[in-house]
Amino acid sequence: MARKKLLTSWERFSTRIVHSFSGGGVKKRARADKDLADDLAKARMAVTPEVFRSTVIVSTIVTYAALIVGAVFIHQVIVPVTYEQTQDPSSVEECRSWAVKNP
């Protein structure tokens, strides 16, 4: 019988990253948090508190990084579209005459 995977690849990645950067501090605090363990048991989530907490931390960091990257590069999309929609005042009369000639 094949061995069952207990954690998703994202959970394994998150746990590995957080534990390597925190030196095990997150793991110790998460295991000591009995309220979190009880809440996870009530929700029937099959993860340990340290895996849950590390997944939440990495997901939050990735979300904020994507938000910052989006905020930095959004001007390359919004500004050209807004600028292209503005009409040059010198061409307004030509457009009106074209609209009258071509109904």
N, C-alpha and C positions, 0 to 999 in steps of 0.2 A: 504494500500500500504506500502511495506517495505521501511524503511529508507535507503537512498543511502549513501554508505561510501564515504566520500570526500577524505580521505587520505589513502594511503597504510599503512600497518603495519610498513614498514621500515621508511616511512616518519614520522609516529607518534612516533616511537622509537627515531629517530634522533632528532626530535624537543624536545621531553621530556628530552633527555640526554643533549643536548647543552644548553637548557634554564635552566636546573637545575645547570649546572656547571658555566654558565656565569652570572647567576643572572639576566637574562633579558637583558643584554647588547647587545647581538647579535640581539635580537628581536627589540630593539630600533633603532640600526644602520641600520638594514635591512628595517624597515618601513620608515626610513628617506631617503633611497636610491631610489630616483625617477627614475633614469636611469634603475635600475634593475627591478622595477615595470613595466616600459614602455616596456622593452625588453621581460619580461614574458608575457605581454599582446599581444605584436606583435607576439610572438611564440604560442599564444593561449594555454599556459600552465595554467592549472586550479589549481595553487598553489600560496600561498602568498609569498612575498619575504623572510619572516623569515623562512618559511618551506623549501623553496628552498635552502637558504643559510645553514641552519642547516643540511640538507640532504647532501649537498656537503661537508661540514666539516667532518661529521661522515664517509662518504664514503671514503674520502681521508685518514683519520686516519686508517680505517680498511684495506685499500689497502696497506699502508705503513707497518702496523703491519704484514700483511701476507707476504710481501716482506722480512721483517727482519727475520721472522720465517723460511721462505724458505731459506734464505741465511745462517742461522745458521745450519740448518739440511741438506743442500744439500751435505755437505762433507760426510755424512753417506751413500750417494748413489753413488756419483761420485768417491770417492777415492777407495772404494772396487772394483768397476768395472774396473777402470784403473789398479789397482794393480793385479787383477786376469788375465788381458790380457797380462801382461809382462811375458816373459819366463825366467826361470832360465838358465843362461849360461851353466851350467853343463849338462843340458838335451837336448841341441841343437843337438848334434851328435846322440843321441839315436832316436830323432824324425826324423832326416834325414834318418837313416838306416831303420826305420819303414816305412817311405814313399817310399823308394826304394823297399822294400819287398812287400808292399801292394799298388799296383798302383790303 
